[in-house]
Amino acid sequence: MQTCANGILHERFADKYLALWPSAIETVPFLHYTPGGRYLLLSTLGCNLSCPGCVSHMLVDDPDLIAGALLKADPDEILNQVRDHSCLGVIFCLNEPSVSFHTLINTAKTLKKEGLLVGCASNGCMESPVLRQILPYLDMVNIGMKGLSDDVYRTCGSPCGVKQVLDNIKIIHDTRIHLEVSVVFEARREHEITNLARHLSYLSAEIPLHIMRFIPFNGADNDCEPAPDDAEKLVTQCKTWLNWVYLFNTPGTYNLSSYCPDCKTLLIERTFYGPMGARLTNRIYQSECTCGRTIPVFGEYYRNDGYEPRFRGGYRTSVLLDMVSGTLNQLGIYDKKVVSRVLVQILSGDWLEKLQTFFATPEGYIEYIRTLGQFADTQDLVHPLLGFYTERLEQITKFVTNLRHPRVFCALSHPYLASYPDKMEVALAARAGGDVLNYQISYTESRPHPLSREEFMALQPEIILCLGMGISDTSDFLHHCHIEGLLAPAIETEQVYCIPKKYPVSGIRWILALEYFANLLHPEIIRFSLEEDEKYLNTLLNDIQTNQTNTRI
């Protein structure tokens, strides 16, 4: 990330950003600083670590791949954007900010002179003298830890051990800058997390700890993903030492909200909001409990009624880039120049917003593949795939037109967490012949509060389709239903189905999920052979990849 000329280091991408848009502070995440506050999120490229399963790997593994999409903005231009978007300040996040040291310092200086707030999310792997140069310009810091052992940091290619990171946490705490700590929780590493909680408690039991349940991004080992129940138990254990412990990457968890440590009263309610993110539900704001206990939240509370497009805010942009890159690879497009050209086009203009609609319906996904073919100049090669999609859609529509449509509810791992009405799984359930209840509830990404018990009971679904991170099988979902005392035909007859991972509702194999849904909803009429169609789809994709190779040769 640096070049050297005449003995002087220079940033390769000085004052250039991949992310440059407003978002709520909870998407970074910070939970105890200006709740609901709107900040301009800034992301450069690169990192000083290389962690297995990194959610931001598209930003750090090969910076040159998307360098063409970087936006030039000097500190004064950043200042103007902060004002234009009515933000409280800026937060450097998504990648390691210390690799863009001078950009960070110069931008922070300019904003601090104007009385604006500056924060960053960092892995803490920097020398203490460097940290001390940055701290005078920061108001809040989230240190993301990888664990509490040198082995973990060596696996990430760290230039330092865990002691360096812990020393930096103490420096931040001692300077009285607002501090929150995040830590990755991999399966069977509970002891490291509890030891970290104990260590932080020596500094202060009021330090918020974010436990990030490991999700295997970027081809990481699936066995490293811990069960949601294990993560919930870990939160309880850590609260032995710390008062404010939160659980991320677990839809339906109550442990994203703030409860009084003394009387357990709900003080601030939050909900799941994508990888590593949270969002206020706009239901409850209390800085002091009725029992007199004060919650250590700094700054004012803000009702964040703003709405970020689905692929902006927090880590969702890096996940999108991974999705697009993966689609290109499945279409046999590996050439870095071509992949770079497509990604740069996707990041330009309003394509992030367009993709939000493309991924919402079968017809939209067909248009997405057609668009990628145009960007990569391989339109002709994807025609057979698009033909297969279209033929199956027409066939299923004809099958279900005159059938009774059962009442279907699409849930994201928990009965109170509905899939948004504009998500692909909802569209697929409707196209498969379901009367999809998600269209009847006021639950959208701009109003992300969970359903209440009464709202769920009023739906009375006959079939529940369950998907998303945080669930392993039907018994897990039914367990949540029984704990909540929920009654519905689908629960009584156990017509609850967790969608197999081999039939994802997103991605190039969505057509198999549609067939799976149709088989479930109308077994008396529809009996697609998923194995045969999976083989046929694989043949189509293999042919596309082979033709791509022949074209390159």
N, C-alpha and C positions, 0 to 999 in steps of 0.2 A: 504493500500500500504506500510505500515511500520510494522515492528515487534520491540519488545523491549526486550533486554537482558541485565541484570545487569544495568538497568536504562539508557541504551543507545539505541537510535532509529537506526534501520537498514532498508534500502530499501529491500523489498521482491525480487525485480527484478533488482538489481543494474547492470548497464552496459548491460542491455538486451533490445532489440528493436524489435518491430513488423515491423515498416517501416524503411528501410535502403537502400534508392535508390536515384539517382539523378533526379531532376525535375526543371523546370523553376520556378522562384520566384513568378510568377503571380498565380500559382496554390495554394499558401499558404492561402490567397493572400497578396502580397505586390505589389503596383503599382507605387510607387515613389522612389524605391530604386533599383539601378543597373538593369533597365528594361531588361528583357530577360536573366538575369544572371542565371547560373546553380548552384544549391546548393544541397547538400546531405540532404534529408529530414529524420528527426529522429522522431520516435514515440515510446513512451513507452506504458504503459497501465494505466488505471485508471483516475479518475477525482475527484475533490472535490465538484462537482455539479451533479445533476441528472435532466437534463432539458427535458421536454416533447418534443418529436419530434427530439431528438438529432440525427444528421447524423452520429455521431461516437459512437452510443450506444453499438455497438458490442465490442468496445475497452474499455468501461468504466463500463457497467452494471454488467458484471461478468468476471473479468480479468482472473480467473482460466480457463475459457472455452477455451481460445486460448493461454494460457501461454506456452503450449508445442511448439508453433511455434516461440517463441522469439529467436532472434539471439544474441549470446554473442559477444560483441565487446568492448574492453577497449578503453580509449581515444587514445592510440597510433594506434590501429587498425582503429579507425574512421579517424584519420589523414591520414593514408595510403589510405583509400578508397576515401577521398576527393581528394587526389592527383591523384589517379588512374583514377578517373572520370573527372578530370580537372574542379573541382568545385571551386567556390569562397569561400566556407565555408559550414556551416551547419545551418539548421533551425529546431528547435524543434516545432513540430506541431501535428495536428490531435487529440491529447489529451492534458490535462492540464500538462505542464512541471513541475510545482512546486511540483507535487506529486512525482517526481523523482529528488528532489532537488540536492542531492549530485552527481548523475550522470550528471545532467546539469552543475553544477559548475566545476566538475573535467574535463569534456570534453571541456567545454568552455575555461578553463585555458590553456589546452594543445594547442588548436587551436590558441588562441590569441598570445601565445608565438611565433608561426610560421607566424604571420601576416595575418591570415585568418579571415574571417568574421563569426560572430555568431548572430543568431536572434532567436526569438521565437514568437509563437502565443499563447496568454494566455487569460483566462477570467478575470484576474486582481483581483481575490478573494484571496488575500493573505495579511498577515500583512505587513505594511510598512517596518519594519526592515528586513523582509525576502527579500522583493523587493530590498532594498538597498544593500543587499549582492550579488544579482544577477546582478544588473545593470552594475557594472564595467566591466563585461565580455561580454556585449551585444552591438551590433551595431544598431539593429533595433528591434522594438517590435510592434506587432499588438495586441491591446486589443479588444477582442470580447465581447461586452456588450449585455445583455439580454433585456434591456429596460432602462427606467429611473424612476423606482419606486421600492420601497422595496417589493411591492406585487409580482412583477415579479420575483425578486430574491428569495423570500420565496417559490414561486412555484417551483423554481429550487433547493430547498433545500440548499440555500446558507448559509455559515457560517457568512456572512457579508451582510450589506445592500449596496445600490447603492452609498452612500457617500464614503465608503471605496474604491470602484473602481474609482470613480471620483478623490479622493485624490491621488491614485496611478498614474492615468493619468497625473495629474499635476506634480508629482515627476519625471516621465519619461520625460515629456516635459522640465522641468526646468534643467534636467541634459544634455539636448541637444542631447539625443539619438534619432535617427529617429523614429517617432511615426506615426502610422496609427491606425484608430479606425474602428471597424466593429460593426454593430448593427443589431439584428434580427427585422424585421418588420412584425408583425402580424396584421391581419385585424382589423380595428377600433382602432388602437393604434398610429395613425399618430402624435398625439400631443406629445407623448413621444419622437419620433424621431426628430421632429422639436425643441423641448425643448433641446434635446441633442446637436443638431447643434448650437443652440444659446449659450449653455454653452461652447462648444469647441471654439467658436469664441472669447470668452473672453481670451482664451489662445493664439490662433492664427487662423486667417481665412485660413491659408495655410495648416492646418491639413487635410489630406485626410480622408473622411468618406465613408465607404463601407456600403451600405444598402443591407442587405441580405433578399430578399423577402422570407418569411417563406414557406417552403415546408414541408408537413406533413409526415416526415419520422417516422418510428417506431410506426405506429398506432396512430399518433397524430390526433386531430380533424381537418377534412377537412375544416370546417368553418373558421379556423384560417388563411387559405391561402388567402392573398389579391389578388385582380385582378391586372394584369400587368399594366393597365392604371392608377390605383390608386398609384402604386409604382412609375410610371414615373412622375406623378404629385407631389409626395412627394419629389422626387429628385429636381424638380424645386423649391419647397418651401424651401428646405434646402439650396439651393444656394443663398438664401437671406442673409445667414450668413457665409457660407463657400464657398470657391472658387473651391474646388475639391471634388465633390460628385459623387459616382459611384453606379450603380445598378447591383446586382448579381442575379443569379437564374432566369433570364428572357431572354430567347433566342431571338435574334433579336434586343435587345435594343441598342441604340446608346450611352447609358450612361455608358458603360464600357470604352469608349475612353476619352482622355483628350482634352478639348477644351480651348482655351484662354479665360479667364474670361472677358477680355476687348473687343476683336473684334470677338470672337467665332470661330477663325480659328482652324481647326483640327491639333493637335500637335502630339498625339500618338494614333494610332488606335489599339483597342483590340477587341476580340470577346469572346463570351460565351465558356466556357471550363469545363463543368461538374459542380457538386454542389460546390458552394462557390469559383469557379475558373474562371480565365480568361487566355487569351493567346494573345501575340502580333501577329498581322497579317503579320509582316515583310513588311509593306507598307510605314509607315511614322514614322520618328524619328526626333523630333525637340525639343531641350532643350530651345530654345528661339523663340518667335513668331516674325513675320516680323514687328509687331507693337512695338517691343522692350520689351514686357512683358516676364519675365523669369518664367519658370515652375519650381517649387521646387522639382526637381528630383535629388537624390544624387547618385554619382558614375557614372561610364561609362554606355553607352547603349550597349547591346549585341544582336546580331542577333542569336536568339536561334533556330538553325536548327535541334537541337536534337529532338528525338521522343520517348516519354515514351509509353510503352505498355498501352492499354486502362485502365487497372485496377491498374496502378501505377501512382503516382503523385496526389497531393492534397488529397481530401476526397474520391476519387473513390474506394480506397481499402476497406474502411469501408462500402461503399454502396454495393460492391461485397459480402462482408461477410454477410451482411444482406440478400442479394438475395439468397445465398447458404443456409443460415439458414432457410429462409422462404420456400425454396423448400423442405428441409428435413422435416419441420413441415407439409407441405401439403401432404407429403408421409407418414405421421404418425410417423415420427422419432423425438421424443422429449427427449429421454434419453440423459442426458448431456454428459455422457461418449462417446456415439456414435457420437453425434454432434461435440464434441470436437475432436474426432479422425478424422472425415471427414474434419473439418476446418483446422486442423493442416496439413493434407495431401495436401489440396488445397493450403495452404500458402507455402508449401515446393517445392523445385525444380522449374520446369518451368510451374507449373499448372496455374498460373495467365495468362501467355501468351497463354496456350492452351485454357483456357476458352474464351479468346477473339475470337478465331476461332469457338469454339463450339456455342457461342451465335449468330453467324453471319448467320447461315443457318438452315433450318428445320432438315436436316440430322445431323448437328452438335449438335443441342439441344437433339436429340434422343440419341446421343453418350454421352452427358452430363448426362442425366438421367441414362443411363446404367452405367456410371462411378460412380455416386453417389450410385447406388445400389451395386456396387462392394465394394466401400469404406465402406458402412454401412452393408455389408453382407446381402443384401435383394434383390439380383438379380431376384429371381423367382417372387417376389411380384409385380415388375414393368413391367413384360412382357405384361400383358393385355393392359396397358397404351401405351406402345411402339407399340403394334399391332394396336391400334386405330389410332395413329399418322400415321403409315406407310400406312394403308389402305386408309385414307383420302388423303394423298399425291398422291398416285397412281391414285385415282379416279379423282382428280382435274387435274392432268397432262394429263390424257386421255381425259377429257372434252375439254381442251383448246388447244390441240395440233394443230388442223386445223382451229382455229378461228382467226379472225383479232384481233391483240393486240393493244388496244388504247394506246396513248402516255400518260404515267403516271409520275407524279412528286411527290416524297415524301418529304415533307417539315417539318421542326422542328419548328412549331409555327409561322414562319414568312416566307414570300415568298423568301427572300434572303438567308435564312438559310436552306440549303439542308441537308437531311439525308446523312451520309457518305455511299458510295457505299457498304461498308462491314457491314452494319447494318442489323439486322433481318427484319425490316419493308420493306427494299428494296428487299431482297430476297423473302419475302412473296408476295409482289406486282408482282414480276416477275413470281413466281410459279402460281399465280392466273390468269395469262394470260395478263399481262401488258407489254408494251414496255417501260421499266423503264428508264427515262431520266437521273437519277442520275448516271448511268454508263457512261454517255457521258461527264460529267463535271469534271474538274480537282479540285475536292474539297474532300480532305481527312483530317484525323486527323493530319497528318504532314503538311498539307497546309490548315489551317482552316479559311482562309479569307472568308467572305460572298460573295455571288454572287453580281455582279453589276446589275444595271437596264437593261443594254444591254444584259448581259448574260442570265438573266431570260427571257427577251422578245424573245430571239433567240430560247428558248426551245419550246415555244408554246404548253404547255401541254393541253390535252383534259380533263384530270381528275387530280385533286390534292388531295392527301391523307395527311392530316395534323395531327400531333401528337406531344406529348411532353409537358413539363411544360410551363406555360405561355399563354395558350389559353383555352377558355372555350367553344366556339361554332364557327360555320362557319361564322357568322356575324363578329366576331372579326378578323378572317383572311382576309375576303373580305374588311374589313375596312382598314387594312394595304395595301392591293392591290390598293384600290382607292386613298389613301393618296399618294402612290408612282406613281400613274398614269399608272398602269400596264394593258396591254391588252393581252389576251390569250383566246382561246376557253373555257377553264375551267372556267375562270372568267366571261366571257360573258354569258355562260349558267348556271353559278353557280353550276358547277359540282365540288364543293369543299366539302370534307367530313372530319370532325373531328372524329377521331376514338373513339368510346365510351369506357369509362374506363373499362367497364365490358368485353371488348375484347382486353386485352393488347397484344401488339406484342412481349413482352418479358415475360418470366415466363411460368409456366406450362400450361397455357390456350392459348398459341399462336395458337393452331390449330383452335380455334374459330375466331381469327383475320384473318387467312388465308381464312376460309369460308366466312367471312364478305367481304373481298376483292373480292373474286370470285363472290359473289352475286352482288357487285357493278359494277364490270368490265364487266360482261356478264349476265345481268339479263334476256336476251332472252333465255339463255340455262341453266344457273345454278340457282337453288333455294334451297339452303340448309336451313333446318329448324334449325336455331341457337338455338332456345329454346329447341328443342328436343335433339340436340347434347350437349347442355350445361347440361341438365339433365343427359344424358348418361355419360358425362365426370365426373360429380359430383358423379355418382354411382361408376364409376371406382375408383375414389380417395377415396370414403368412404370404398369401399371394401379393398383397400390397407391399409388404416388406421386401419380397423377392424382386418385384418390379422396380422398387426404389433402388435396390442394389444394382440391378441391370442397367437402370437409367444412369446411375452415377458412373458405372464402368464405361 
